[in-house]
Amino acid sequence: MERGGMEQILTAMAASVMHSASGMSKWGMADLTLGLYKLSGRHVLEGAVDTIGGVPVVLRGEVEEILEWLQWAKAAYKRDEQSLAYAMRVEVKDVVKVVGTSDVMKPAFYIVVHHRRRCVVMGIRGTSAAHDVLTDLNPHSEPFEGGRAHSGMLASAKWLLQTEAETLHRVLHENPGYRLVLAGHSLGAGAASLLGLMLRETSASLDGNISEVLKIPVEMVTCWGFGCPPCVNLELAMTSPFINNVVLQDDVVSRVSPAALEDLRSEIAQTEWSQAFKDGTTQRQFVDMVQETAQRVSALPGAPKALAVFNVAKKEGLSKLLSAGNAVVSQVTKSKSSKAGAWLSIGAVAAGTLLKAAHDRVSHGVNKTYKEIDEKTRQSDQQVAAAALATHAAASTSKTKDNLLQRRLYVPGTLFHILRQPLPPGLTLANAGESGPRKFTHVVMKGIDPNARFSRIVLSNTMLSDHSTPAYIDAVVDSLHCLARDLNGHHSW
């Protein structure tokens, strides 16, 4: 795991967490990022996973169907008719509309007549980067369809319904027998899911199976989402099988919600540093040294004052040293005896000395004052957190944990989970992959238990990159390669 990249990931998560869950406003960015670092180590060590169980998809046609609609979801990032038509191999005349720019609660979208599949496709643009979703995702929900829905995505869906219902009705009736497929990635998947639920509403004045808005049978309205955020309550999520939502490995966007962030806070509070690193590693040795020193400092004369200073040094030292990488930790660990001895003999003064030494190492020998280093850290945190704090500043942090759990939101519909499976040691695959031969394969799992939903945030070094559309496409294509090898009588590797 590369520390630089992981530090950015955890800082982004910290920014999202601060004002999205109960009690988070009491935690500073440095405290929270350090806590997430600690928990990420535990997750890696324990092989943490959040999955839905289910059964592997073994039919090539079913995976090809997923790939088809994934490409249509990605097409929502095109900004004009020509590029959309070229990318999806349709005639420009079949592109009914492209709105290439978005506004607050007014997502970009397109409407295309897809004659080869006898359907009308409406693609809704989301947010391509998970980091942006974390900063843009507000924590509010409101009543919807007898349950609850995410307020922001619901507002987007209502705007699309208001502005495009007439166009969809017209195009569908100009092409009798065609179905409607809604597709989206990220926030676009959430808006597509909620729009689909509204378009399937029926009226007492019509046949019970006819959409009140579109005047077509409701079973002719389907939805495909990729990296969809939690956007409805459990009952709505379980009773919307016409929605198909696909999630790649640890994609954080499909798990992040106020309740999930509160769960994450609880995990941090219950995790000891010793749980974050393997026995014998340099990080574990350093943590053991710090914990042993803490016990001895507490026994010194004037222990409360000395321990208070030590705790400041410990927190800052851990934050700087652990985020700087293995090389720095190794340097400190190699000099463990001399540093620990000096620390214990001089007490609180030595704690400050070690902190300065740690700062100097992190700065690669450049002598900076504590104030300069702290200011640099604060500014770095602010750059990542600014958008999140602006969005979440008005969010109430007074909700109890029980209230958050009762209002927990989930990804709706039939769920698919693309799992990344490591190959046996020494084996690689030559096919696909931009970074060289593969060391893992992908398998698509289809959920069969409606109660099994994504809910736990797993801190991994792919939790953000797993949200990108290229990562989704790469994983689905690889799963097709794996199925082809299996059909030819070869193992998946």
C-alpha positions in Angstrom: 0.0 0.0 0.0 1.6 3.3 -1.0 1.4 5.7 1.9 1.2 8.9 -0.1 -1.9 7.7 -1.9 -3.4 6.2 1.1 -2.9 9.3 3.2 -4.9 11.3 0.5 -7.6 8.7 0.6 -7.9 8.8 4.4 -7.8 12.6 4.5 -10.7 12.7 2.0 -12.6 10.2 4.1 -11.9 12.3 7.2 -13.3 15.4 5.5 -16.5 13.5 4.6 -16.9 12.0 8.0 -16.4 15.2 10.1 -19.9 16.7 9.7 -21.9 13.7 8.5 -22.3 11.6 11.6 -23.1 11.9 15.3 -20.3 13.5 17.3 -17.9 14.0 14.5 -17.6 17.7 14.9 -15.7 17.0 18.2 -12.9 15.3 16.1 -10.3 17.4 14.4 -9.0 16.5 10.9 -5.7 15.3 12.2 -7.3 13.1 14.9 -9.7 11.6 12.4 -7.2 11.0 9.6 -4.9 9.3 12.1 -7.8 7.2 13.4 -8.7 6.2 9.8 -5.0 5.3 9.2 -5.1 3.0 12.3 -8.4 1.4 11.2 -7.1 0.9 7.6 -4.2 -1.1 8.9 -6.6 -3.3 10.9 -8.9 -3.8 7.8 -5.9 -4.9 5.7 -4.6 -7.2 8.4 -8.0 -8.8 8.9 -8.9 -8.9 5.2 -12.0 -6.9 5.8 -14.7 -7.2 3.2 -18.2 -5.9 2.6 -20.1 -8.1 0.2 -23.6 -9.5 -0.5 -22.8 -13.2 -0.8 -24.9 -14.5 -3.7 -23.9 -16.7 -6.6 -21.3 -16.2 -9.3 -22.6 -15.1 -12.7 -21.4 -17.9 -15.1 -23.4 -17.0 -18.2 -21.4 -14.9 -20.6 -24.5 -13.2 -22.0 -25.4 -11.9 -18.5 -22.0 -10.3 -18.1 -22.1 -8.9 -21.6 -25.5 -7.3 -20.6 -23.8 -5.6 -17.7 -21.0 -4.4 -19.9 -23.5 -3.0 -22.5 -25.3 -0.8 -19.9 -22.0 0.2 -18.2 -20.9 1.6 -21.5 -24.2 3.5 -21.9 -23.8 4.8 -18.3 -20.3 6.0 -19.2 -21.6 7.7 -22.3 -23.4 10.2 -20.1 -20.0 12.0 -19.7 -20.1 12.9 -23.4 -21.0 16.5 -24.0 -22.5 16.6 -27.5 -24.5 14.5 -30.0 -21.6 13.7 -32.3 -19.2 12.3 -29.7 -22.1 10.4 -28.0 -23.2 8.8 -31.3 -19.7 7.9 -32.3 -18.9 6.3 -28.9 -22.1 4.2 -28.8 -22.2 3.5 -32.6 -25.6 5.0 -33.3 -26.8 7.4 -35.9 -26.7 11.1 -34.9 -30.4 11.3 -35.9 -31.2 8.8 -33.2 -29.8 11.1 -30.5 -32.9 12.8 -29.3 -31.3 15.1 -26.8 -27.9 15.8 -25.1 -27.7 18.2 -22.2 -23.9 18.4 -21.7 -23.7 20.7 -18.7 -25.0 20.2 -15.2 -26.1 22.5 -12.4 -27.0 22.0 -8.7 -29.6 19.2 -8.6 -29.8 19.4 -12.4 -27.6 16.6 -13.8 -26.4 16.4 -17.4 -28.2 13.7 -19.4 -29.0 12.3 -22.9 -31.9 10.5 -24.5 -31.2 8.1 -27.4 -33.2 5.7 -29.5 -31.3 2.4 -29.5 -32.8 0.5 -32.4 -30.6 -2.5 -32.1 -31.9 -3.2 -28.7 -35.4 -1.9 -29.3 -35.3 0.6 -26.4 -35.0 4.2 -25.5 -32.0 4.9 -23.3 -31.8 7.8 -20.9 -28.3 8.2 -19.4 -27.7 10.4 -16.4 -24.3 11.8 -15.6 -22.9 11.4 -12.1 -19.5 12.4 -10.6 -16.6 10.5 -12.1 -14.3 10.8 -9.1 -15.1 9.2 -5.7 -13.3 12.1 -4.0 -15.8 14.6 -5.5 -18.7 12.4 -4.4 -17.5 12.4 -0.8 -17.4 16.2 -0.8 -20.7 16.6 -2.7 -22.8 14.0 -0.9 -25.1 15.6 1.7 -26.5 13.5 4.5 -30.2 14.4 4.3 -33.1 12.2 3.4 -36.8 12.8 3.1 -40.1 10.8 2.8 -40.5 9.0 -0.6 -42.8 6.3 -1.9 -43.8 5.2 1.6 -40.1 5.1 2.7 -37.2 7.5 2.5 -34.8 8.7 -0.2 -31.7 10.8 -0.4 -32.8 14.4 -0.7 -30.2 15.5 -3.3 -30.6 12.6 -5.7 -34.4 12.8 -5.3 -34.3 16.5 -6.3 -32.3 15.6 -9.4 -34.8 12.8 -10.3 -37.8 15.1 -9.8 -36.2 17.7 -12.0 -35.6 15.2 -14.8 -39.2 13.9 -14.4 -40.6 17.5 -14.6 -38.5 18.5 -17.6 -38.3 15.3 -19.7 -41.4 13.2 -18.9 -43.2 14.6 -22.0 -40.1 13.9 -24.3 -39.8 10.3 -23.0 -43.6 9.7 -23.5 -43.4 11.0 -27.1 -40.3 9.1 -28.1 -41.6 5.8 -26.6 -44.9 6.2 -28.5 -43.1 7.0 -31.7 -41.4 3.7 -31.3 -44.1 1.2 -30.2 -42.9 -1.8 -28.3 -39.7 -0.2 -27.2 -38.8 -0.3 -23.5 -37.1 2.5 -21.5 -33.7 1.8 -19.9 -32.3 4.3 -17.4 -28.5 4.2 -16.9 -26.1 6.1 -14.7 -22.9 6.0 -12.8 -22.3 7.4 -9.3 -24.8 10.1 -8.4 -26.3 9.5 -11.8 -27.1 5.9 -10.8 -28.9 7.2 -7.7 -31.0 9.7 -9.8 -31.7 7.0 -12.4 -32.9 4.6 -9.7 -35.2 7.2 -8.1 -36.5 8.3 -11.5 -37.3 4.7 -12.4 -39.4 4.3 -9.2 -41.4 7.4 -10.1 -41.9 6.4 -13.7 -43.3 3.1 -12.6 -46.0 4.7 -10.5 -49.5 3.7 -11.7 -52.8 5.5 -11.7 -56.2 4.1 -10.5 -57.7 5.5 -13.7 -55.5 3.3 -15.8 -54.8 -0.4 -16.0 -52.9 -1.2 -12.8 -49.9 -2.3 -14.8 -49.5 0.9 -16.8 -47.1 3.8 -16.0 -49.1 6.9 -15.2 -46.5 9.1 -16.9 -45.3 7.0 -19.8 -48.5 5.1 -20.6 -46.5 1.9 -21.2 -46.5 -1.3 -19.0 -44.3 -0.7 -16.0 -42.3 -3.9 -16.7 -40.9 -2.1 -19.7 -39.0 0.4 -17.5 -35.7 -0.9 -16.2 -32.6 0.7 -14.7 -28.9 0.0 -14.6 -26.6 1.7 -12.1 -22.9 1.5 -11.4 -21.3 2.8 -8.2 -24.7 4.0 -7.0 -24.7 5.7 -3.6 -27.1 4.5 -0.9 -30.3 6.4 -1.7 -33.4 4.6 -0.3 -34.5 2.9 2.9 -34.2 -0.9 3.2 -37.8 -1.7 2.3 -37.6 0.3 -1.0 -34.2 -1.2 -1.7 -35.5 -4.7 -1.3 -38.7 -4.3 -3.3 -37.2 -2.7 -6.5 -35.9 -5.7 -8.5 -36.3 -3.8 -11.8 -33.2 -1.7 -10.8 -29.9 -3.4 -11.3 -27.0 -2.0 -9.4 -23.4 -3.1 -9.9 -20.6 -2.3 -7.3 -16.9 -2.9 -7.8 -15.0 -4.4 -4.9 -14.5 -1.7 -2.2 -16.1 1.3 -4.0 -16.7 3.6 -1.1 -19.5 5.6 -2.8 -21.9 2.6 -2.6 -21.4 2.4 1.1 -21.1 5.9 2.4 -24.0 7.3 4.4 -24.4 9.0 7.8 -25.1 5.6 9.4 -22.1 4.0 7.8 -19.9 6.9 8.8 -21.1 6.5 12.4 -20.2 2.8 12.2 -16.8 3.8 11.0 -16.3 6.2 13.9 -17.2 3.3 16.3 -14.7 1.0 14.6 -12.0 3.6 15.1 -12.8 4.1 18.8 -12.7 0.3 19.3 -9.4 -0.3 17.5 -6.0 -0.3 19.2 -2.8 0.6 17.3 -1.5 -2.9 18.0 -4.4 -4.3 15.8 -3.2 -2.2 12.8 0.1 -3.8 12.1 1.5 -7.3 11.8 3.9 -8.6 14.5 7.6 -8.0 13.6 6.9 -5.1 11.2 8.7 -1.8 11.7 5.4 0.0 12.3 4.4 -2.5 15.0 7.8 -2.2 16.7 7.4 1.6 16.8 3.9 1.4 18.1 5.0 -1.1 20.8 7.8 1.3 21.8 5.4 4.2 22.1 3.0 2.3 24.2 5.7 0.9 26.5 7.1 4.4 26.9 3.6 5.7 27.8 3.5 3.3 30.7 6.9 4.3 32.0 6.3 8.0 31.7 3.1 7.6 33.8 5.4 6.2 36.6 7.7 9.2 36.6 7.6 12.0 39.2 5.1 14.6 38.1 3.5 12.0 35.9 0.3 13.8 35.0 2.1 16.8 33.5 4.8 14.6 31.9 2.1 12.3 30.5 0.1 15.1 29.1 3.1 16.4 27.1 4.0 12.9 26.1 0.5 12.3 24.7 0.8 15.4 22.5 4.1 14.2 21.3 2.8 10.7 20.7 -0.2 11.9 18.7 1.8 14.2 16.6 4.7 11.8 16.3 2.5 8.9 15.1 0.7 11.2 12.7 3.9 12.5 11.1 5.9 9.3 11.2 3.3 6.8 10.1 2.1 9.0 7.2 5.7 9.6 6.0 6.2 5.9 5.1 8.2 2.8 6.1 11.6 4.5 5.5 11.0 7.0 8.2 9.5 4.5 10.6 12.4 2.2 10.0 15.0 5.0 10.9 13.2 5.6 14.2 12.9 1.9 15.0 16.6 1.2 14.3 17.5 3.7 16.9 14.9 2.4 19.3 17.1 1.8 22.3 18.9 5.1 22.4 15.8 7.2 21.7 13.7 5.3 24.2 16.4 5.6 26.8 16.8 9.3 26.4 13.0 9.7 26.3 12.6 8.0 29.6 15.5 9.6 31.4 14.6 13.2 30.6 10.8 12.7 30.6 8.6 15.4 29.1 11.5 17.5 27.7 12.8 14.5 25.8 9.3 13.9 24.4 9.4 17.3 22.7 12.9 16.6 21.5 11.8 13.4 19.8 8.8 15.2 18.3 11.2 17.8 16.7 13.4 14.9 15.5 10.4 13.3 13.9 9.4 16.6 12.3 13.0 17.0 10.9 13.0 13.5 9.4 9.6 14.0 7.8 10.9 17.2 6.3 13.9 15.3 4.9 16.4 17.2 7.1 14.9 20.7 6.5 14.7 22.5 9.8 11.2 23.8 10.2 9.5 25.1 13.3 6.5 23.3 14.8 4.3 26.2 13.8 5.4 26.0 10.1 4.9 22.2 10.0 1.5 22.4 11.7 0.4 25.2 9.4 1.4 23.1 6.3 -0.6 20.2 7.6 -3.6 22.4 8.4 -3.5 23.9 4.9 -3.2 20.5 3.3 -6.2 19.3 5.3 -8.2 22.3 4.3 -7.6 21.9 0.6 -9.1 18.4 0.8 -11.8 19.3 3.3 -13.0 22.7 2.0 -15.8 21.4 -0.3 -16.9 18.8 2.2 -17.1 21.2 5.1 -19.0 23.7 3.0 -21.6 21.1 2.1 -21.8 19.6 5.6 -21.5 22.7 7.7 -25.3 23.0 8.1 -25.7 19.3 8.7 -27.1 18.6 12.2 -24.8 16.5 14.4 -27.4 16.2 17.1 -29.0 13.0 15.7 -28.6 10.1 17.9 -26.9 6.9 16.7 -30.2 5.0 16.9 -31.8 7.7 14.7 -29.1 7.4 12.1 -29.4 3.6 12.0 -33.2 3.8 11.7 -32.7 6.2 8.7 -29.9 4.2 7.1 -30.0 4.3 3.3 -29.1 1.5 0.9 -28.3 0.9 -2.7 -31.6 -0.2 -4.3 -32.6 -3.1 -6.5 -31.0 -6.3 -7.6 -27.3 -6.2 -6.6 -24.2 -7.3 -8.4 -20.7 -7.3 -6.7 -17.6 -7.5 -8.8 -15.0 -9.2 -6.6 -11.2 -8.9 -7.2 -9.6 -12.3 -6.4 -5.8 -12.5 -6.1 -4.0 -15.2 -8.1 -1.9 -17.8 -6.4 1.7 -16.6 -5.6 3.9 -16.6 -8.7 1.1 -16.7 -11.2 0.2 -13.8 -13.5 -2.1 -13.2 -16.4 -0.9 -11.6 -19.6 -4.3 -10.3 -20.7 -5.6 -6.7 -20.4 -4.6 -4.4 -17.6 -2.9 -1.0 -18.1 -0.2 -1.7 -15.4 1.1 -4.9 -16.9 0.3 -8.6 -16.3 -2.5 -9.2 -13.9 -2.0 -10.6 -10.4 -5.7 -11.0 -9.8 -9.0 -11.9 -11.6 -12.5 -10.6 -11.3 -15.8 -12.5 -10.7 -19.3 -11.1 -10.8 -21.5 -12.1 -7.9 -25.3 -11.7 -8.1 -27.2 -11.1 -4.9 -29.9 -13.6 -4.1 -30.9 -12.5 -0.6 -32.8 -9.1 -0.7 -31.7 -8.5 2.9 -28.0 -8.6 2.0 -27.0 -5.0 1.1 -23.8 -3.1 1.1 -23.3 -1.2 4.4 -19.7 -1.3 5.7 -17.0 1.1 4.5 -13.8 -0.9 3.9 -10.6 1.2 4.1 -8.4 0.0 1.3 -6.1 1.6 -1.2 -8.6 1.0 -4.0 -11.7 2.3 -2.2 -11.6 5.5 -4.3 -10.2 4.1 -7.6 -12.8 1.3 -7.5 -15.4 4.0 -8.3 -14.1 5.1 -11.7 -15.8 4.0 -14.9 -12.5 2.8 -16.4 -12.0 0.5 -13.4 -15.6 -0.9 -13.8 -15.0 -1.5 -17.5 -11.7 -3.1 -16.9 -13.1 -5.4 -14.2 -16.2 -6.5 -16.3 -14.0 -7.2 -19.4 -11.6 -9.2 -17.3 -14.5 -11.3 -15.8 -15.5 -12.0 -19.4 -11.9 -13.2 -20.2 -12.1 -15.4 -17.1 -15.4 -17.0 -18.2 -13.9 -17.6 -21.7 -10.9 -19.4 -20.1 -13.3 -21.5 -18.0 -15.4 -22.5 -21.0 -12.2 -23.6 -22.8 -11.4 -25.9 -19.9 -8.8 -23.8 -18.2 -8.7 -22.6 -14.6 -9.6 -18.9 -14.1 -5.9 -18.1 -13.9 
